[in-house]
Amino acid sequence: MKRLGYGLAAVVFIIDQLVKYWIVAIVRLPERGFIDVLPVFRLTYVENIGVSMGLLMANSELARWGLVAVTAGIAGGVAVWILRERQRADIIALGLVLGGALGNIVDRIRFGYVIDFLHFFWGEHNFWVFNVADAAISLGVVMLLLRALKSPTA
C-alpha cells in the first residue's frame, strides 16, 4: 500500500513541475501576466512568497528557508504516516498531500517563491490564485477530513 501513496506523490510532483515549466517556459506567462481562458477562469502569473493563499509571508531569506524547513518537516511527517497507514483512501489522500508539498518545496528552494497561475473569479469576486500542487494538497486534506468525520469514534 505504501507504493500507492509514494507513487501518487511522485505523479502529483511530476505533473506539478511539468505544468509549471509549461506555464513559465512555453506559455511565457511571467511576461504576459495573465491569459483569459473562460469567463470565470484565467491563467494569472503570481510569485507566492507565502504559504497557502498568501498567508505567512516569507519576506526574508531567513523566513524563506524557515518555511522550507517547516514544510519539509510536515512532508516528512506525511511520508512516515503513509508508511503506517492501512486505509487505502487515506493513503491516496496522503499521497496527494505529499506530492503537492514536494512540488511547492522545490519551487521555494529553486526560486524563493511558489509559482501560482490558476485563477478563478466570478464578476468582481476573485478567488485565490493557486497551482496543481495546491489543488492536490487541498483535495488530500479534504479527503482526510471527510474520512475522519465519518469514521466511528472510539
CYANA upper distance limits for C-alpha pairs under 8 A (distance plus 0.5 A):
  1 MET  CA      5 GLY  CA      7.39
  1 MET  CA     86 ARG  CA      7.85
  1 MET  CA     88 ARG  CA      7.61
  1 MET  CA     91 ILE  CA      7.97
  2 LYS  CA      6 TYR  CA      6.67
  2 LYS  CA     82 ILE  CA      6.48
  2 LYS  CA     83 LEU  CA      6.15
  2 LYS  CA     91 ILE  CA      7.83
  3 ARG  CA      7 GLY  CA      6.03
  4 LEU  CA      8 LEU  CA      6.46
  4 LEU  CA     91 ILE  CA      7.69
  4 LEU  CA     92 ILE  CA      7.55
  4 LEU  CA     95 GLY  CA      8.13
  5 GLY  CA      9 ALA  CA      6.64
  5 GLY  CA     82 ILE  CA      6.84
  5 GLY  CA     91 ILE  CA      5.69
  5 GLY  CA     92 ILE  CA      6.07
  5 GLY  CA     94 LEU  CA      7.08
  5 GLY  CA     95 GLY  CA      4.80
  5 GLY  CA     96 LEU  CA      8.35
  6 TYR  CA     10 ALA  CA      6.66
  6 TYR  CA     79 ALA  CA      8.34
  6 TYR  CA     82 ILE  CA      8.30
  6 TYR  CA     95 GLY  CA      6.41
  7 GLY  CA     11 VAL  CA      6.77
  7 GLY  CA     95 GLY  CA      8.01
  8 LEU  CA     12 VAL  CA      6.64
  8 LEU  CA     92 ILE  CA      7.58
  8 LEU  CA     95 GLY  CA      5.76
  8 LEU  CA     96 LEU  CA      7.02
  8 LEU  CA     99 GLY  CA      7.63
  9 ALA  CA     13 PHE  CA      6.56
  9 ALA  CA     95 GLY  CA      4.99
  9 ALA  CA     96 LEU  CA      6.14
  9 ALA  CA     97 VAL  CA      7.94
  9 ALA  CA     98 LEU  CA      6.03
  9 ALA  CA     99 GLY  CA      4.22
  9 ALA  CA    100 GLY  CA      7.81
 10 ALA  CA     14 ILE  CA      6.59
 10 ALA  CA     99 GLY  CA      6.40
 11 VAL  CA     15 ILE  CA      6.58
 11 VAL  CA     99 GLY  CA      7.79
 12 VAL  CA     16 ASP  CA      6.47
 12 VAL  CA     96 LEU  CA      7.11
 12 VAL  CA     99 GLY  CA      5.50
 12 VAL  CA    100 GLY  CA      6.81
 12 VAL  CA    103 GLY  CA      8.45
 12 VAL  CA    132 VAL  CA      8.39
 12 VAL  CA    133 ALA  CA      7.57
 12 VAL  CA    136 ALA  CA      7.77
 13 PHE  CA     17 GLN  CA      6.68
 13 PHE  CA     99 GLY  CA      5.20
 13 PHE  CA    100 GLY  CA      6.57
 13 PHE  CA    102 LEU  CA      6.93
 13 PHE  CA    103 GLY  CA      5.61
 13 PHE  CA    133 ALA  CA      7.73
 14 ILE  CA     18 LEU  CA      6.51
 14 ILE  CA    103 GLY  CA      8.40
 15 ILE  CA     19 VAL  CA      6.50
 15 ILE  CA    132 VAL  CA      8.18
 16 ASP  CA     20 LYS  CA      6.69
 16 ASP  CA    100 GLY  CA      8.00
 16 ASP  CA    103 GLY  CA      6.73
 16 ASP  CA    131 ASN  CA      8.06
 16 ASP  CA    132 VAL  CA      5.77
 16 ASP  CA    133 ALA  CA      6.25
 17 GLN  CA     21 TYR  CA      6.63
 17 GLN  CA    103 GLY  CA      6.94
 18 LEU  CA     22 TRP  CA      6.65
 19 VAL  CA     23 ILE  CA      6.60
 19 VAL  CA    132 VAL  CA      8.30
 20 LYS  CA     24 VAL  CA      6.64
 20 LYS  CA    115 ILE  CA      7.46
 21 TYR  CA     25 ALA  CA      6.13
 21 TYR  CA     26 ILE  CA      7.82
 22 TRP  CA     26 ILE  CA      5.41
 22 TRP  CA     27 VAL  CA      6.66
 22 TRP  CA     28 ARG  CA      8.48
 23 ILE  CA     27 VAL  CA      5.50
 23 ILE  CA     28 ARG  CA      6.56
 23 ILE  CA     29 LEU  CA      6.30
 23 ILE  CA    117 PHE  CA      8.44
 24 VAL  CA     28 ARG  CA      5.22
 24 VAL  CA     29 LEU  CA      6.08
 24 VAL  CA     30 PRO  CA      6.81
 28 ARG  CA     32 ARG  CA      7.08
 29 LEU  CA     33 GLY  CA      6.10
 29 LEU  CA     34 PHE  CA      6.89
 29 LEU  CA     35 ILE  CA      8.24
 29 LEU  CA     43 LEU  CA      8.25
 29 LEU  CA     44 THR  CA      7.86
 29 LEU  CA     45 TYR  CA      6.44
 30 PRO  CA     45 TYR  CA      6.21
 33 GLY  CA     44 THR  CA      6.43
 33 GLY  CA     45 TYR  CA      5.98
 34 PHE  CA     42 ARG  CA      7.19
 34 PHE  CA     43 LEU  CA      5.75
 34 PHE  CA     44 THR  CA      4.70
 34 PHE  CA     45 TYR  CA      6.65
 35 ILE  CA     42 ARG  CA      6.01
 35 ILE  CA     43 LEU  CA      5.60
 35 ILE  CA     44 THR  CA      7.11
 36 ASP  CA     41 PHE  CA      7.14
 36 ASP  CA     42 ARG  CA      4.84
 36 ASP  CA     43 LEU  CA      6.97
 37 VAL  CA     41 PHE  CA      6.23
 37 VAL  CA     42 ARG  CA      5.43
 37 VAL  CA     43 LEU  CA      7.57
 38 LEU  CA     42 ARG  CA      6.97
 40 VAL  CA    120 PHE  CA      6.15
 40 VAL  CA    121 PHE  CA      5.61
 40 VAL  CA    122 TRP  CA      6.12
 40 VAL  CA    123 GLY  CA      8.27
 41 PHE  CA    118 LEU  CA      8.13
 41 PHE  CA    119 HIS  CA      6.22
 41 PHE  CA    120 PHE  CA      5.00
 41 PHE  CA    121 PHE  CA      6.70
 42 ARG  CA    118 LEU  CA      7.20
 42 ARG  CA    119 HIS  CA      5.86
 42 ARG  CA    120 PHE  CA      7.06
 43 LEU  CA    117 PHE  CA      5.69
 43 LEU  CA    118 LEU  CA      5.79
 43 LEU  CA    119 HIS  CA      6.34
 44 THR  CA    116 ASP  CA      8.06
 44 THR  CA    117 PHE  CA      5.17
 44 THR  CA    118 LEU  CA      6.89
 44 THR  CA    119 HIS  CA      6.54
 44 THR  CA    129 VAL  CA      7.72
 45 TYR  CA    115 ILE  CA      7.77
 45 TYR  CA    116 ASP  CA      6.60
 45 TYR  CA    117 PHE  CA      5.28
 46 VAL  CA    115 ILE  CA      6.54
 46 VAL  CA    116 ASP  CA      5.58
 46 VAL  CA    117 PHE  CA      6.61
 46 VAL  CA    129 VAL  CA      7.79
 47 GLU  CA    113 TYR  CA      6.11
 47 GLU  CA    114 VAL  CA      6.25
 47 GLU  CA    115 ILE  CA      5.67
 47 GLU  CA    116 ASP  CA      6.90
 48 ASN  CA     54 GLY  CA      6.74
 48 ASN  CA    113 TYR  CA      5.74
 48 ASN  CA    114 VAL  CA      5.48
 48 ASN  CA    115 ILE  CA      6.79
 48 ASN  CA    116 ASP  CA      7.15
 49 ILE  CA     54 GLY  CA      7.50
 49 ILE  CA     57 MET  CA      6.17
 49 ILE  CA     58 ALA  CA      6.00
 49 ILE  CA     59 ASN  CA      7.55
 49 ILE  CA     64 ARG  CA      8.22
 49 ILE  CA    108 ARG  CA      8.40
 49 ILE  CA    112 GLY  CA      7.46
 49 ILE  CA    113 TYR  CA      5.04
 49 ILE  CA    114 VAL  CA      6.89
 50 GLY  CA     54 GLY  CA      5.00
 50 GLY  CA     55 LEU  CA      5.71
 50 GLY  CA     56 LEU  CA      5.63
 50 GLY  CA     57 MET  CA      4.43
 50 GLY  CA     58 ALA  CA      6.09
 50 GLY  CA    113 TYR  CA      8.08
 51 VAL  CA     55 LEU  CA      5.64
 51 VAL  CA     56 LEU  CA      6.23
 51 VAL  CA     57 MET  CA      7.32
 52 SER  CA    134 ASP  CA      8.03
 53 MET  CA    128 TRP  CA      6.43
 53 MET  CA    129 VAL  CA      7.88
 53 MET  CA    130 PHE  CA      7.96
 58 ALA  CA     62 LEU  CA      8.48
 58 ALA  CA     63 ALA  CA      5.19
 58 ALA  CA     64 ARG  CA      5.48
 58 ALA  CA     67 LEU  CA      7.63
 59 ASN  CA     63 ALA  CA      6.88
 59 ASN  CA     64 ARG  CA      7.60
 60 SER  CA     64 ARG  CA      6.57
 61 GLU  CA     65 TRP  CA      6.68
 62 LEU  CA     66 GLY  CA      6.44
 63 ALA  CA     67 LEU  CA      6.48
 64 ARG  CA     68 VAL  CA      6.78
 64 ARG  CA    108 ARG  CA      7.93
 64 ARG  CA    112 GLY  CA      7.17
 65 TRP  CA     69 ALA  CA      6.58
 65 TRP  CA    109 ILE  CA      8.40
 66 GLY  CA     70 VAL  CA      6.66
 67 LEU  CA     71 THR  CA      6.52
 68 VAL  CA     72 ALA  CA      6.37
 68 VAL  CA    105 ILE  CA      6.63
 68 VAL  CA    108 ARG  CA      7.42
 68 VAL  CA    109 ILE  CA      7.69
 69 ALA  CA     73 GLY  CA      6.57
 70 VAL  CA     74 ILE  CA      6.80
 71 THR  CA     75 ALA  CA      6.57
 71 THR  CA    101 ALA  CA      7.66
 71 THR  CA    105 ILE  CA      7.55
 72 ALA  CA     76 GLY  CA      6.54
 72 ALA  CA    101 ALA  CA      8.36
 72 ALA  CA    102 LEU  CA      8.23
 72 ALA  CA    105 ILE  CA      7.57
 73 GLY  CA     77 GLY  CA      6.74
 74 ILE  CA     78 VAL  CA      6.77
 75 ALA  CA     79 ALA  CA      6.65
 75 ALA  CA     98 LEU  CA      6.22
 75 ALA  CA    101 ALA  CA      6.78
 75 ALA  CA    102 LEU  CA      7.64
 76 GLY  CA     80 VAL  CA      6.81
 77 GLY  CA     81 TRP  CA      6.62
 78 VAL  CA     82 ILE  CA      6.73
 78 VAL  CA     94 LEU  CA      6.96
 78 VAL  CA     97 VAL  CA      8.19
 78 VAL  CA     98 LEU  CA      6.81
 79 ALA  CA     83 LEU  CA      7.17
 79 ALA  CA     94 LEU  CA      8.42
 79 ALA  CA     98 LEU  CA      7.33
 80 VAL  CA     84 ARG  CA      7.09
 81 TRP  CA     85 GLU  CA      6.38
 81 TRP  CA     94 LEU  CA      8.32
 82 ILE  CA     91 ILE  CA      6.32
 82 ILE  CA     94 LEU  CA      7.00
 82 ILE  CA     95 GLY  CA      8.03
 85 GLU  CA     90 ASP  CA      7.67
 85 GLU  CA     91 ILE  CA      6.93
 86 ARG  CA     90 ASP  CA      8.36
 86 ARG  CA     91 ILE  CA      7.90
 87 GLN  CA     91 ILE  CA      6.76
 88 ARG  CA     92 ILE  CA      6.74
 89 ALA  CA     93 ALA  CA      6.75
 89 ALA  CA    143 MET  CA      8.37
 90 ASP  CA     94 LEU  CA      6.50
 90 ASP  CA    143 MET  CA      7.99
 90 ASP  CA    144 LEU  CA      6.69
 90 ASP  CA    147 ARG  CA      8.25
 91 ILE  CA     95 GLY  CA      6.51
 92 ILE  CA     96 LEU  CA      6.85
 92 ILE  CA    140 GLY  CA      8.03
 93 ALA  CA     97 VAL  CA      6.89
 93 ALA  CA    139 LEU  CA      7.82
 93 ALA  CA    140 GLY  CA      4.55
 93 ALA  CA    141 VAL  CA      7.29
 93 ALA  CA    143 MET  CA      6.44
 93 ALA  CA    144 LEU  CA      6.77
 94 LEU  CA     98 LEU  CA      6.51
 94 LEU  CA    140 GLY  CA      6.61
 94 LEU  CA    141 VAL  CA      8.39
 94 LEU  CA    144 LEU  CA      8.42
 95 GLY  CA     99 GLY  CA      6.51
 95 GLY  CA    140 GLY  CA      8.14
 96 LEU  CA    100 GLY  CA      6.64
 96 LEU  CA    136 ALA  CA      5.57
 96 LEU  CA    137 ILE  CA      6.31
 96 LEU  CA    139 LEU  CA      7.84
 96 LEU  CA    140 GLY  CA      5.79
 97 VAL  CA    101 ALA  CA      6.52
 97 VAL  CA    136 ALA  CA      6.57
 97 VAL  CA    137 ILE  CA      4.68
 97 VAL  CA    138 SER  CA      8.00
 97 VAL  CA    139 LEU  CA      8.42
 97 VAL  CA    140 GLY  CA      5.85
 97 VAL  CA    141 VAL  CA      7.48
 98 LEU  CA    102 LEU  CA      6.64
 98 LEU  CA    137 ILE  CA      7.97
 99 GLY  CA    103 GLY  CA      6.77
 99 GLY  CA    133 ALA  CA      7.54
 99 GLY  CA    136 ALA  CA      8.04
 99 GLY  CA    137 ILE  CA      8.36
100 GLY  CA    104 ASN  CA      6.87
100 GLY  CA    132 VAL  CA      7.81
100 GLY  CA    133 ALA  CA      4.27
100 GLY  CA    134 ASP  CA      6.61
100 GLY  CA    135 ALA  CA      8.23
100 GLY  CA    136 ALA  CA      6.06
100 GLY  CA    137 ILE  CA      5.88
101 ALA  CA    105 ILE  CA      6.57
101 ALA  CA    133 ALA  CA      7.17
101 ALA  CA    134 ASP  CA      8.39
101 ALA  CA    137 ILE  CA      7.42
102 LEU  CA    106 VAL  CA      6.63
103 GLY  CA    107 ASP  CA      7.00
103 GLY  CA    133 ALA  CA      6.46
104 ASN  CA    108 ARG  CA      6.75
104 ASN  CA    114 VAL  CA      6.34
104 ASN  CA    133 ALA  CA      6.98
104 ASN  CA    134 ASP  CA      8.45
105 ILE  CA    109 ILE  CA      6.69
105 ILE  CA    114 VAL  CA      8.41
106 VAL  CA    110 ARG  CA      6.51
107 ASP  CA    111 PHE  CA      6.18
107 ASP  CA    112 GLY  CA      7.42
107 ASP  CA    113 TYR  CA      6.63
107 ASP  CA    114 VAL  CA      5.59
107 ASP  CA    115 ILE  CA      7.41
108 ARG  CA    112 GLY  CA      4.93
108 ARG  CA    113 TYR  CA      5.06
108 ARG  CA    114 VAL  CA      5.98
109 ILE  CA    113 TYR  CA      8.29
115 ILE  CA    131 ASN  CA      7.64
116 ASP  CA    129 VAL  CA      6.40
116 ASP  CA    130 PHE  CA      5.18
116 ASP  CA    131 ASN  CA      5.36
117 PHE  CA    129 VAL  CA      6.32
117 PHE  CA    130 PHE  CA      6.26
117 PHE  CA    131 ASN  CA      6.34
118 LEU  CA    129 VAL  CA      5.79
118 LEU  CA    130 PHE  CA      5.62
118 LEU  CA    131 ASN  CA      6.19
119 HIS  CA    126 ASN  CA      8.30
119 HIS  CA    127 PHE  CA      7.20
119 HIS  CA    128 TRP  CA      7.04
119 HIS  CA    129 VAL  CA      5.09
119 HIS  CA    130 PHE  CA      7.24
120 PHE  CA    126 ASN  CA      7.07
120 PHE  CA    127 PHE  CA      6.12
120 PHE  CA    128 TRP  CA      7.93
120 PHE  CA    129 VAL  CA      7.81
121 PHE  CA    125 HIS  CA      6.05
121 PHE  CA    126 ASN  CA      4.86
121 PHE  CA    127 PHE  CA      6.03
122 TRP  CA    126 ASN  CA      6.99
130 PHE  CA    134 ASP  CA      6.49
130 PHE  CA    135 ALA  CA      7.76
131 ASN  CA    135 ALA  CA      6.83
132 VAL  CA    136 ALA  CA      6.73
133 ALA  CA    137 ILE  CA      6.69
134 ASP  CA    138 SER  CA      6.57
135 ALA  CA    139 LEU  CA      6.56
136 ALA  CA    140 GLY  CA      6.53
137 ILE  CA    141 VAL  CA      6.62
138 SER  CA    142 VAL  CA      6.63
139 LEU  CA    143 MET  CA      6.63
140 GLY  CA    144 LEU  CA      6.75
141 VAL  CA    145 LEU  CA      6.63
142 VAL  CA    146 LEU  CA      6.55
143 MET  CA    147 ARG  CA      6.65
144 LEU  CA    148 ALA  CA      6.57
145 LEU  CA    149 LEU  CA      6.59
146 LEU  CA    150 LYS  CA      6.73
147 ARG  CA    151 SER  CA      6.51
